[in-house]
Amino acid sequence: MSRFCLSLIILFTIAFNVYSQVQKGNVIFIHPDGTSLSDWNALRILTAGPDSSINWDKLSGIGLYQGHIRDKVSSSSNAGATIHAYGVKADYHDFGMIDNEIPRARSGKKISIMQEAIQNKIYTGLINSGSIIEPGSAVFVSSREKRNMYADITKDVVQSGVDLIFSGGEEWMLPAGVKGKFCEGRRTDGLNLIRWAKNNGYKIIYTKDELAAVSINEKKILGVFAAIHTFNDKTEEVLFTSGLENYSDTAPRLDLMVKFALEFLSTKGQFFLVAEEEGTDNFGNKNNANGKLEALLNADNAVGEALKFYESNPNIMIITAADSDAGGLGIAGAEIKNLDANTPLPATEYNGAPMDGINGTGSLPFISKPDKYGNTFPFGIVWASNGDLTGPIVARAHGLNAERMKGKIDNTDIYRMMYLTLFGVWLE
């Protein structure tokens, strides 16, 4: 009997170890900040057609994301990021800290999931189409008392040990008076973080052309693509009068950054990549429908790159979620009186909600791609707010452990799913 029991124990141990190994893999977390189901619907209608699919639709797991935080029913970007990075509820003003101290994560350790990955020799990457200070990516390696501690946050990110960092925000990487690629620095401590990065083994690049030319065999890489953001988060009218486009011509879009990062990290070993499209949030807060839809397309193209990578690298979890609904975008069609493709839209809906066409207020409507019958439809975009709302956020997943993404999920569950895939442990 004892020999039989011993055999069972050995078999159980082997089975458990195999199961643990299967569960471990790579993670890419794509964070289209401020994006709700309504946003994805608008992108699908505009770029693919009402009956067709965008890349986001091809992800297998679907979760109804509950985005409330510890002290409010609506979230901030920094609170949401703190929850994603630590797996515990945070307050509205928290930036990688809770009650003015680094929180104990769901794992029981007082470090973020990315910091734990670094400790475990997992290769890491942080990407943001906005500034390096944006919380959706920065909070994974930075904990500060206030969100506006920009110089400190930038230092935390650059000196975090992350293997690949792509973002804007050159202004906070250089000392005041020092001219960089895009601007003069604003730091008051005299620290030149670009020089520090170069001296510590980082290859420095500044443009999409330099990204196209750089080798994936570099040891570490820092991409500095703008003074602040790689986009111009203003209203359509301000951009028009200023002669500005939504996005910089010289900076790579999110999909190009993600494509390179996946190739770069996968040659090195197990990896964890966080990629944020910040334009989806900022353009939404400006009620700029044209800009938000372009940002959404960037995010969806990044999802497409992740799906292509998955085809030949199935040992990866693709996970995507926002933490709020920036602007509360809605799609208006039948309720618009005398709606016609050649007639400018009214400035507001009947209830006073601002309405956008292709070039902002009072412009021609957007036109959908054809439906399955070949019909196209004019429509407008209406806005509920300039803030970050608790809207219809839908989280998605694909690949390894994607079956966990189902039904109603809490914002803390994003951490749990990533942790399971990286470390092979499902945290209760």
ZIZI-V963887 format. One record per helix or strand of 3 or more residues. SS is the DSSP state (alpha for helix, beta for strand). FROM is the first residue (numbers start at 1). TO is the last residue. Records with the same first field share a line. If there is no record, write none. Layout:
SS: FROM-TO, FROM-TO
//
This chain:
alpha: 2-23, 37-47, 55-58, 77-86, 113-119, 135-138, 150-158, 170-172, 193-199, 208-213, 236-242, 254-266, 279-285, 289-312, 402-404, 413-423
beta: 26-32, 61-66, 123-131, 164-168, 202-205, 220-224, 271-277, 316-320, 330-332, 354-357, 378-382, 394-399, 408-410
//
